[in-house]
């Protein structure tokens, strides 16, 4: 039988699987061993397994919460839960950390971010399900989001995006006039749904195609609102003017670091142009004294994971943040087809075979781990406006039947939100467990990574 000291030595040496077996053996021999319970809980949580880790930690706290070792553990528990997306479960641990004087400036900032803000009601009645759903702190942004698709099309045809894989959709093309955009902004300011809502100048379109993009950015900034862009950076003009307008954030999407790899998943795109534009954007941001945060959303595929260090090195050189993420398939209509045996299931897109995980693998996990008790964030914390001023159901849909058929300028915020809750496709999405909502910690059994150090 191992001793507690033996198990802790394994734990501190990074041999967490062996340490976990030792802690489990100690608990089997003596269920009152709170130290073994605490340390096993820390390992399970550090492995991304809160379903097993949290009950152990909760019980250990009840049994031995006065132990000085919690001073070290509490911040780590909070950070692990937040990293896993289990914000609601992190809140009571933040209270415990505060009570023990273990809440530093970082934890105080986390509390502000993960606490449901006052403009979001605690719950809402869903007429399609005939029951009330809980609401939560939004994950996508700290304030309310208006995603305004100022360009109704894109210059590329990425196979994971509906512009590339949903040609049959009824989708008008065009540019939003500056005058219409300014009227939309004025309504946003007047309705004041939340303090300083974010304005995104994109959804499915490429904002750099808009000939008056700097004027759009300036209009947002003049009203004191944060302005965000997402671009494939395959447009060579207007970068200096964009830098001068100083948007708050620019995301650059990238899917490969060789011309051949990139051209497959950013179809019609040119990697050499993107690289040149990344350097040119840095030059003009510096020249204009811009404070824009730039980050690269690096979409990973089966044959491109090895490119992460090279992309990160370029980002580091240019002062851009690097955010690698497994590429995923959109829009929502296509995912529903896959689940219901529709066109996307009968004639699967070849790009699905290139994904690190195809939807047939990750959709069941999403369904299994998302909370059925919580509302969808895309209904209560986001409004999507098309280039013609009409309103979409959410940012994940593309086809005409899933537009609300309402004019943003002519429709009060409350009516727009009510229309979303009545839309049948919302019911379809919720039925399939695809809504953008919180993860249920009780269902998360996904070991990963290293565990926090033993107490």
N, C-alpha and C positions, 0 to 999 in steps of 0.2 A: 504493500500500500504506500503510495507516495505521500510525502508530508506537504504541508502548505508551502514551506520554504522551497521544496523541490519544484512545485508547480509554478511559483513566482519566478524562480530562476529560468525555467523554460519560457515563461511569458516574456520576461525582460530580454531574453536572447532572441526573441522574434519567432520562436517555435510554437506558434499559437495553437496549432491543431493538437500537438502533444500536451500543451498546457491545458487546453480545454478538456481533454480526456482526463487529465489528472484532477482538475477541479470537479468534474462530474463524478469521479470516483470518490473524492472526499465528501461530496454532498450525499452520495448514496450511503456512505458509511455513517455520516453524521448530518442529517438535514438541518441542524441548527448552525452549521458553519457559515456565518454571514460573510466572512472574508472570501471564502471560495465562491459563494453565490455572487458577490459583487464582481469579482474578477472574471468569472465566467460570463456574466452579463456584459461586461465591458468588451470582452472578446467578441461575443455574438453581435453586439451593436457595431463594433468596428469592422466586422465582416459584412455589414449591410443587412443584418438579420434582426431588425427590431422586434419582429414577432416573437422571437425567443429571448432576446436580450432584455427588453423592457420589463416583462414580468419578473425576471430575476432581479433587476435593479430596483424595481418598486418594492419588492419584498425585502431586499437587503436594506433599503432605506428605512422601512418600517421597523426592522429588527435592530438596526445599528446606526441610525441616522446621526447620532451624536459623535460618531467616530471622526477624528480629525482628518482621516484619509479622504473623506468626501470633498474637502477643500480643493484637492487636486483633481478629483474625478468630475465634479459637477460641470465645469466649463467644457470639458471634453465630451460629456454626454450631450450638452446643448448643441455644440458644434456638429457632432455626428448626426443628430436628428435633423438639424437644419439642412445639412448637406444631402441627406436622404430625402428631403422634401417633406418630412414629418413635422411640420411647423407647429401644428396644434398640440402634438405630444411634447414638443420642446418647451411650451409655455410653463407648465407646472415645474419643470426642472429649472427654468429661469427664476421662478419664485423661490425655489429652494436655494439656488445659488445666491440670490439677493439676501435671503434670510441669514445665510452663513457668511456674508461679506465677500463672496467669491465672484461677484459680478463686476467685471472691469468695464472699461469704456467700450470695448468691442461687443461684449454681451449686452450692454445697454442699447447699442445701435441695433443689434439683432432683435432685441425685444420690440423696438419701434417698428422694424421692418415686418416682423411676422405676426404682429397683433392686428386683428381686423380693424381697419380704419373707420372713423365715425360715419363717413358717407355711405357705407355699406351696411344694410340692415342685417340683423342676425340670421334671419331666415326669410324664405319666400314660398308662396304657394304655387305649385306647378300644376296648372289645369290639365295638362296632358297625362300626368301620372295620378292626379287626384290626391296629392299629399304635399306636405311642406318639406322643403329641403333647407339644410343649413348653408350659410354662407361663410366665407373665410377670407383671410388676407390674400389678395391677388398675387400670384407668382410672377406673371409676365411683366408687371411694372408696379412701382410703388404708388402711382396715382392712376386715375382713370385714363383710358387710351382711346384716342380717335385715330383710326387708321384711314387715311384719305388717299385713295388710289389716284393720284394726280395724272397718271398716264394709264390709259386703258389697254395697254398691250406691252409687249417686251420684245427686245431685239434678238433674244435667244430662244431656243426651243428645248429646254432641259427636260429629259424624259421623266424625271420625278416630279415635275411641276405641270399643272393643268394647261399652261400655255403650250407645252410640248406634247402632252399626252391626251388632251381632251379637245381636239379640233372640232368635234361635232357640237360642242356647247354653244348656246346662243349668248354671245358676249360682244356687246358694242365696243368699238375702239375709238380712241380720241384723246385729246388733252383737255384737262380742266382749265377753263378760262380763269385768269387772275381775279377778275371781278367776282365770279361765283365763289372762288376760294376764299376771298376776303369776307364775303357775306357769311359763309359757313363758319369762319373763325369768329366773326362777331356774335353769331348765335351761340357758339361754344362758350365764349366769354360771358355772355348774358345769362345763359342757363346755369353756369357755375355748378356743375354736377359734383366736382371735387376741386380741391385747391390745386392750381397749376396742372391741369391735365396734360398728358403728353400728346403731341401731334406727330404721327408717323406719316410720311409722304410716300407711302407704298402699301401695297398688298400683294397683288400678282404682277403689277406693272413695274417697269424700269424707270425710276424718277429722273435719271440723268438724260433721258430722251426729251424731257420737257424743255422747250426753248426758253422758258422764263423761270426756270427752277430757282435761280438766286433771288428773284423777286418773291417767290412763294416762301422761301426760307426767311427772307427779311420780314415778310408779313407776320409770320409766326413769332419771330423774335420781338417785333415791335409791340406785340400784345403780351409779352412777358411769359410766353409758354415755351416749354422744352420742345425742340425740333429734332426728329430722328429720321435717318434715311437708311435704306438697304439697297445696295447696288451690286451688279456683276462687274462693274468697272470696265466694260467693253465699249465705252463711249469716250472719245479722245478730246472732245471740246468742252469748254466751260469749267474746267477744274479750278482755274485761278478765281473765277467769279464765285464759284461755290465756296472755296476757302475763305474768300472775303466776307461772304454772308455768314460764316461761322456757325453752322448747325451744331447742336449739342453732341450729336452722335452720328457716325457713319459706320455701317456694317458692310464689309466687303465679302461676298460669297465666293468661295473657291472650292473646286472639287478635284483638283489634280495638280501635279507639279511638273508634268511633262506635257508637251503640246498634244500628244496622242491621247493620253489619259484624260486630260482636261476636255478635249473636244468631244469625247463620248458623252460626258455627263453635263457639260455646259455647251450643248450643241449649238453650232454657229459662232461659238466664242473662240477667242484667240489668246492663248496664255501669254505670249510675248507682249501683246498689247496691255494685258492686265498687269503684268510685272512692271512694264514701263510706266503705266498710270499710277501704280502704287508708289513708285519713286517720285513721280511728278506731283502727286497729291501731297506727299510729305514736303516737297520743296515749297509748294505754294502755301501750305498751312503755316510753315515756318516764316515764309516771306511776309505773309499777311498778319502774323501774330495771332493766329486762330487758336482757340482753346478746345477745339473739337476732339472728343474721344473717338478714336478709330479702332475697330477690332475686326479681325478676320474670322468669319464663320467657316471653318474648314470641314467640308463634308467628306466623310471617310467612306470608302468602298473596300470590298474584299482585297483588291489588288493595290490599294493606295495607302494603307496604314503605315507602311514603312517610310512614307514621305513626310510624316509629322515633324521630325527633327529639322528637315530642310526648310519647311514652311515656317516653323517657329523661329529659326535663325533669321530668316528674312524679316519677320515681324519684329524681332528684337532689334535688328539693325535700323528699322524705320520708326521704332517707337510705337508700334501697333500692338494691341493685345491679340493673343492667339487663342481661339476657342474651338478645338477639334470636337466634332460630334458625328455620330454614325448617321449617314444619309438616310432619309425616310421618304416614303411615297405619299404624294398628295394628288388631288384634293380629297376631301371627305367623301364626296360622291363615289370616287373610285374605291375607297376602302370599304364602303358599304356594299358595293358590287362584289368585291372579293368575299365578303362574309355571306352574302345572300346568293352567290352563284351566278352573278350577272356577267356582263360582257368582260369586265376585267378579270374574272375568274376563268371564263371559258377560253379567252385569248389573252393569256398573261403577257404583260409587257416584258420584253427581254431584259430591261434594266433591273427587274426584281431579282434576277440571278446574280447581279453584281453587288447587291446590298449585303452588308455584314450580317444583318438579320432581315429576311423578307417579312412582309406583313403577316404572312401565315404563322410566323413564329412570334413576333412581338405583339400582335393584336390580342391573342389569348392572354398574354401576360398583363397587358393593359387592362383588359376586362377583369382579370382576376384580382388585381391589386388596387384598382381605383375604388374610392368610397362611393357607395350607392346612396349614402345619406346626405351628400353635399351637392350643392348646385354647381353649374358650369360657369366658370369665370368668363367665358366668352359671351355669356348672356348678360351678366351683371356688371362687368367692368370694361366693356369695350363696345364701341360703335364703329362699323365699317362703312365708309362712304365711297361710292364709285365715282368715276371721273365726271359723270353727268349729274351728280348730286343726289342720285338715288341711293338707297341704303340696302346693304346685303345682310343676310341672316347672321353671318359671322365671318371671320377671316379665313376659315377653312373651306368654305363652299365656293363654287365657281359658276354653276349653271344657272340659267334664268329662273327655273322654278324655285330656286332657293334664294332669290332676292325677295325683299319684303314688299316691293312694289310701292314704296313710300318715298316721298321727297323729304330730304332732311330738313330743308328750310321751312317746309310747310307743316312739319309734324313735331309736336312737343316731345321732349325726351321720354316722359312717362309712357306716351303712346307707342313710341318706337320699342321700348323695352317690353311692353305688354304684347306687341305683335310678335316679338321673338319667342315669347313663352307660348304663344298659340300656334306657332308654325309646326306643321306635321313632321318636317325633317328633323326638328329638334327632338321630337319624340323618338324617331328612328335612331338617331345618334345615341340618345340616352339608353334606349333599349339594348343597343349593342355594347354599351359600356365604353363608348369612345369619347365621352365628354371630357373637357379640360378641367379636371377637378383634382382634389387632394388624393394623395395615396393613403390607403388604409394600412397603418403600421401593423395591425394584427395579421395582415396577409403577406407581409414582406419577408420572404425567406430567400435571400439572394446573397449568399456569402461572397465577399469580395475584399480585396486589399488587406492591409495590415491593421491590426487592432491597436487601440490606445495602450499605453504602458500600464502595467499593473500598479495597483495602489501600494 
